[in-house]
Amino acid sequence: MNSEKIQYCINKISEFLAVRDINTLNPKELERKFGLKKVDVLVLLGNSIPYTVQCVVNAWKNNICDKILISGGIGHSTQILRDEIRRSSEFNSIEVDGRPEADIFFDIMTKIYGVNSDKIIIENKSTNCGDNAKKTIELLLKLNIEYESLILIQDPTMQLRTFASFSKYTYNNVKLINYAPFIPKIDINLKLSNIGINGIWDDKRYLELLMGEIPRLRDNENGYGPNGKGFIVHVDIPREIEEVYNSLKTLINNEDFYCRC
């Protein structure tokens, strides 16, 4: 197997998708990069990785935001999240049956980590990435919450698409700040090497998510951009990333990689 080539390609695409506009979630870094002491709202998007909640809680404790908004109804990752919570010795006291992602995350945030519920806004009707953005912005407007800056935290494979979705529904003067909660890495054995990530995907699901993102980001008739489904703003995909993606697709098909995960 061309392990080194596959490793390079996967990690290169991962770095492209898992956008971080600041290195750490603390006020000093935020002020250094954006001239802000804190953001108006930190937005956690629904996903299947409970570690993203821990990331938000740490940011809250660092006093980086005035409000937290959790957005996520019932979608393709909801059952995976529910199963993960049931398996977790830390979180399995949280009720998950039939509940949206935002409600589950709210309970973890308030009951496990003690975040003040008065500072959390819940949007629990959206069913996909674009819908998260649309319904989040609509809810802020409905609640008359003024904002000039948002931090977005999402599953790292969807961080760039989340930014492109929110860019469609926000004005240009709003600062959208990306913070992928971690940067996925695979080792030479083609296994995820990230440590301490509660709820991280298995290797096969990670690769499936990664391979699905580049076609979605494309601005053509099959993609999600303005020339396709219109779910997101135009995203510039560097030629290098397209070449790496195409190489990876050939490599994993030739090696029957999915069967080896």
C-alpha positions, 0 to 999 in steps of 0.5 A, spaced: 500 500 500 502 507 498 501 508 505 506 515 505 502 518 499 495 516 502 497 519 509 500 525 506 494 526 501 489 525 507 492 530 512 493 535 507 485 535 505 484 535 513 488 541 514 484 545 508 477 543 511 479 544 519 480 551 519 482 555 525 483 563 524 486 563 531 491 558 534 487 558 541 481 560 544 483 565 549 482 573 549 489 575 548 489 571 542 483 573 539 485 581 541 492 579 537 488 577 531 482 580 531 482 586 535 477 583 540 477 582 547 471 577 546 466 575 541 458 577 541 456 569 540 460 563 540 456 558 535 457 550 537 454 546 531 451 540 532 455 534 530 457 527 533 463 529 537 462 530 544 469 533 545 466 539 541 462 541 547 468 541 552 472 545 547 466 550 548 466 550 555 473 551 555 472 557 551 467 560 556 471 559 562 476 563 558 471 569 558 471 569 550 464 570 549 458 573 552 453 568 549 453 561 547 448 558 541 447 551 540 444 549 533 442 542 531 436 538 530 435 531 528 440 529 522 444 524 519 449 524 525 444 525 531 444 517 532 451 517 532 451 522 537 446 518 541 450 512 541 456 515 543 453 519 549 450 512 551 457 509 551 461 514 555 462 514 562 462 521 563 456 523 559 451 517 560 447 520 565 444 525 559 437 523 556 438 522 549 432 518 546 429 522 541 432 528 542 435 533 538 443 534 538 442 541 541 438 539 547 443 534 548 449 538 548 445 543 552 444 538 558 452 536 557 454 543 558 449 545 564 449 539 568 456 536 567 460 542 566 456 547 570 455 553 564 450 558 566 443 556 562 441 563 562 447 564 557 445 559 552 441 559 546 438 553 543 436 552 536 434 545 535 430 545 529 435 545 523 437 538 520 443 540 516 449 545 515 446 550 511 440 549 515 444 550 521 446 557 519 440 559 516 436 558 522 441 561 527 441 567 524 434 567 524 433 566 531 438 571 533 434 576 529 428 574 532 431 575 539 433 582 537 440 580 539 445 584 536 452 581 534 458 583 530 462 577 531 461 570 531 466 564 533 464 558 529 465 551 532 464 544 528 466 537 526 473 539 523 471 535 517 465 540 516 468 547 519 470 550 512 463 548 509 460 551 516 463 558 514 461 558 507 454 557 510 454 562 515 457 567 510 451 566 505 446 569 511 451 574 514 453 581 512 460 583 510 461 587 516 460 581 521 466 577 523 466 570 522 471 566 526 473 559 525 475 554 530 476 547 528 476 544 535 482 539 533 486 538 526 485 531 525 491 527 523 493 520 521 499 516 522 503 512 517 499 506 519 493 510 516 490 510 523 487 517 527 493 519 531 489 525 535 489 523 543 483 525 548 478 526 543 471 524 546 467 521 540 472 521 535 470 518 528 472 511 527 477 511 521 472 509 516 467 514 517 473 519 517 475 517 510 468 517 508 467 524 511 473 527 508 472 524 501 465 527 501 467 534 503 471 536 497 465 535 492 460 539 496 465 545 496 465 545 489 462 551 485 459 547 479 453 543 478 454 538 482 456 542 488 453 546 494 456 553 491 452 558 487 453 555 481 450 548 484 445 547 489 446 554 492 447 552 499 454 556 500 458 562 498 463 560 493 469 557 496 476 557 492 479 550 492 486 551 491 489 547 485 493 543 490 488 540 494 484 538 488 490 534 485 491 531 492 484 529 492 484 526 485 490 522 487 487 520 494 481 518 490 485 513 485 490 511 491 484 508 495 480 505 490 486 501 487 488 499 494 481 497 496 482 502 502 475 502 505 475 494 506 482 495 510 479 500 515 
